[in-house]
Amino acid sequence: MKRFSLLVFFIFILGGAWYQADAYDYPLKDPYVATVIGTPTEFQPKLPEKIDYKLLSFKVFPERDIPSVFWYQREFRYSLTYQKVEAPLIFVIAGTGSSFYSSSMIFFQKIFYQAGFHVICLSSPTSMNFITTASVTCLPGNSIADAVDLYRVMTMAWQQVKDRIKVSEFYLTGYSLGASEAAFVAYVDEQKRVFNFKKVLMINPAVSLYSSAKILDDMILRALPGGLKDFNAWLNRVLGRFGEFYKEMGYIDLSHDWLYDVYKTNFKTQSPKQENLATMIGFAFRISSDNMIFTSDVMTNAGLIVPKNLALGSADSLYEYFRATSTTTFVDYFEELLFPYYKAKHPELTQEKAIQIVSLHQVEDYLRRSPKIGLMGNEDDLILTSEDLVFLKDVFGSRAKIYPYGGHCGNMSYTENVAYMLNFFKN
Amino acid sequence: MKRAINLTLLIFLIFMAGCATAPVQKEPVIPAKITVPENEVPEKQQAFYAYDPWEPMNRRIYNFNAVFDEYVFLPVVRAYEFILPKFAQTGVSNFFNNLWEISNLTNSLLQGKIVKVFNTFGRIACNTTVGLGGLIDVATYEGVKRENEDFGQTLGFYGLGPGPYLVLPILGPSDLRDTGGLVVDSVVYNIMLDALINQLDMDDTDEDILKYSLTGLYAIDKRHKESFRYFMTGSPFEYTMVRKVYLVQRKFLIEN
């Protein structure tokens, strides 16, 4: 009898799990399609078209001499959206290479504002503005150092805005690399206690920066059997196709909705080729890492892409540097710039150790025993290995919400995901 | 005379914007570790290649535009958006869209695109009358979408290539062909506008004031509709990316 009830119990639980998996109705089941298209508006929660926000800035290092090629990067920039009444303040950290102004960030700004929070959006430590104005080493990628940099600008931003808003408590979130960084920022906060974050949500984090970057580095080559030299031909082919879609649809804006329309009308019976989607994702990542590598190289005068000691002017052509950077990967950056920098300071450091330091394994114990930190992820996230997924489930246990699909960040603006996020912070 | 002074001022400002471009070289330059060998991929087969012989000047103008945007253009646009209610802003956009249909009409005609000619003609008739002189875009509600044709596209349609890439002061990315096209379209537009204003039976000074105000308002409306913000792509290679996007987009437009 006991056994029977146990069986019933299990069937019930499993049934519940099945039912839940089925009930999750994010429309794009292919992780590559999901990652490229994201969430079309019709599957997003209703949002205001435009909300008021302030673009704010300050100097983090007043003494810093920013090279004239970055003449337009005078100050660290971020955005604030605030309520007229007392409310929680949430910090949002952008993904790799993204600024506080990217479309995903504007989305987060809107949903948290609509839910009654003050919102501060922060650019990724890997973005140009952050590297030039707010990073001590100008070499992003070392998680703890990045978190300390982030914590500094968060504290300064808070100083700048605290007279105009009434804050009840502090929350923290981020997506992709920004999610991994949120974990380290929360860790730093445990010692410094400026914010004493009440809750922290990591959305589609990378477990190991190195292995996720490697996955993305390799993706660009998936549709290029002959290597990068075929990229132009591939791009022209894809642009040609996009030209046809434009003719068909009468407009082109590369938005989630446009891509979804193209997908629905042209790929009903036959899925888009996975290798093309992979190359698109890889290309987007390559552009982000190009931006970062060039910026770090110039800021540290490392002589990797730009000749050492060459003083670039504000109107100098950067085309040849762009081409040179395009041949380098994030892993090259790690091996050529980031690792040597720390190796020079700590001669005993090995590459294996460095890779370990820039992964969530470094703060595993902290994540295990911190009930305030939650995780939202996807079973089919392209930047995670199967070991990464096991690690996340093991470390976060019941604090992990893993959706069956969504790719990398494809479903983060889906109605159900947004409801989960808001619910996480509100309860 | 007044125009001449404005032009001098403009050139001076661009010069100033370009001034910060020659930093002093202090230490000996050591070659970079990673370079792309010349001729590894022929120039024209590089993904972001563009014929841009005037790049140094273009980059200076690009930087000037960014500064102008930050200190003049955007503050004016923000004030405009703050003062005018949203429906009025839409009205202004519709009004100028309707006036500029002249370019869609003439250029669809020149390219022999009969459907576009009819659509555009219908839109003008409908929006000018039912739409109260163009303030309301009734035609779009009725499902007749606005075409997008200009003389640059007409030239492209008949096989003229873009020529050198060109960044125009304040107006932004263009190329030699499209700049020529823009001049032609503007002449046609101004002839039409003059004819319309003549109908109003005003004295000459009032006519001038009206015309300048319309030009100013048109510029504000145009910037108001454009979401692009300089140096917000987060890429140090923004100039190259914008150039690529401009040229691809023009190619698409010409093919349609």
Interface residues (C-beta under 8 A of the other chain):
Chain A: P67 S68 V69 F70 W71 Y72 Q73 G97 S98 S99 Y101 S102 S123 S127 M128 N129 K229 F231 N232 A233 L235 L239 F242 G243 Y246 K247 G250 I252 I287 D290 N291 F294 T295 V298 G303 L304 I305 V306 P307 K308 N309 L310 A311 L312 G313 S314 A315 D316 S317 L318 Y319 E320 F322 R323 A324 T325 T327 T328 E336
Chain B: G18 A20 T21 A22 P23 V24 Q25 K26 E27 P28 V29 I30 P31 A32 K33 I34 T35 V36 E40 V41 Q45 Q46 A47 F48 E55 P56 R59 R60 N63 A66 K145 R229 Y230 F231 M232 G234 S235 P236 F237 Y239 T240 V248 Q249 K251 F252 E255 N256
